[in-house]
Amino acid sequence: MSNVIQFPVRPAEPDPSLDIDLYTAVDVAIRDLRDIAMRLRGDESGQAQAEQCLDMLSRALENALAVG
């Protein structure tokens, strides 16, 4: 059984003391994974793993944004 971590509600104004927020970090990770998956074209298992991770992060970000 897996543990599901709930994203907290995003504050209206970002805290200026924070280096990066979770939404931005996930968005950047999605972009980076897309690039990594493209470079792994010769490594089928590596590419599949990157694409699965990309899909998971994309769904998590979409769900978190839909909630607020």
For each residue, the residues with C-beta under 8 A, 3 or more apart:
1:
2:
3:
4:
5:
6:
7: 10 22 60 63 64 67
8:
9: 67 68
10: 7 21 23 64 68
11: 14 15
12:
13:
14: 11 18 21
15: 11 18
16:
17:
18: 14 15 21
19:
20: 24 25
21: 10 14 18 24 25
22: 7 25 26 64
23: 10 26 27 61 64 65
24: 20 21 27 28
25: 20 21 22 28 29
26: 22 23 29 30 57 60 61 64
27: 23 24 30 31 61
28: 24 25 31 32
29: 25 26 32 33 57
30: 26 27 33 34 54 57 58 61
31: 27 28 34 35
32: 28 29 35 36
33: 29 30 36 37 50 51 53 54 57
34: 30 31 37 38 54
35: 31 32 38 39
36: 32 33 39 40 50
37: 33 34 40 47 50 51 54
38: 34 35 41
39: 35 36
40: 36 37 43 46 47 50
41: 38 47
42:
43: 40 46 47
44: 47 48
45: 48 49
46: 40 43 49 50
47: 37 40 41 43 44 50 51
48: 44 45 51 52
49: 45 46 52 53
50: 33 36 37 40 46 47 53 54
51: 33 37 47 48 54 55
52: 48 49 55 56
53: 33 49 50 56 57
54: 30 33 34 37 50 51 57 58
55: 51 52 58 59
56: 52 53 59 60
57: 26 29 30 33 53 54 60 61
58: 30 54 55 61 62
59: 55 56 62 63
60: 7 26 56 57 63 64
61: 23 26 27 30 57 58 64 65
62: 58 59 65 66
63: 7 59 60 66 67
64: 7 10 22 23 26 60 61 67
65: 23 61 62 68
66: 62 63
67: 7 9 63 64
68: 9 10 65
